[in-house]
Every structure is written in C-alpha cells, then in structure tokens.
C-alpha cells in the first residue's frame, strides 16, 4: 500500500476516462462510418484497438 500524499490525494476518487482524446485514426473512422465507407464492425474493431492502446499507455 502506498503512503498518503496530501498534495495528490483529494479524497475524491477520480478516473481519467472521458478525458483522453480520440486518436486521429479513430476520428477518421467515425467520419468514414458516417459516410458509409466502413461497416459498423470495422468501426467497432478500431474502437477496441484505440481502447486497448489507451489502457496500455495508462498502465
């Protein structure tokens, strides 16, 4: 267990979820999906990849 640090412990549990920008590749995929250029399945695969990448960078 780590020691309490009053400089960083606000007493309010927080998570970085929602504050990470979407990668450019995923933003482009959303545009392609909206234009009918890629399927929902392809978009979901790219979403999963972006999620995994964010998790790996956050660990």
MODELLER restraints for C-alpha pairs under 7 A, 6 or more apart:
rsr = mdl.restraints
at = mdl.atoms
rsr.add(forms.Gaussian(group=physical.xy_distance, feature=features.Distance(at['CA:26:A'], at['CA:46:A']), mean=6.42, stdev=0.5))
rsr.add(forms.Gaussian(group=physical.xy_distance, feature=features.Distance(at['CA:26:A'], at['CA:47:A']), mean=6.75, stdev=0.5))
rsr.add(forms.Gaussian(group=physical.xy_distance, feature=features.Distance(at['CA:29:A'], at['CA:43:A']), mean=6.25, stdev=0.5))
rsr.add(forms.Gaussian(group=physical.xy_distance, feature=features.Distance(at['CA:32:A'], at['CA:38:A']), mean=5.87, stdev=0.5))
rsr.add(forms.Gaussian(group=physical.xy_distance, feature=features.Distance(at['CA:33:A'], at['CA:39:A']), mean=6.41, stdev=0.5))
rsr.add(forms.Gaussian(group=physical.xy_distance, feature=features.Distance(at['CA:33:A'], at['CA:43:A']), mean=6.86, stdev=0.5))
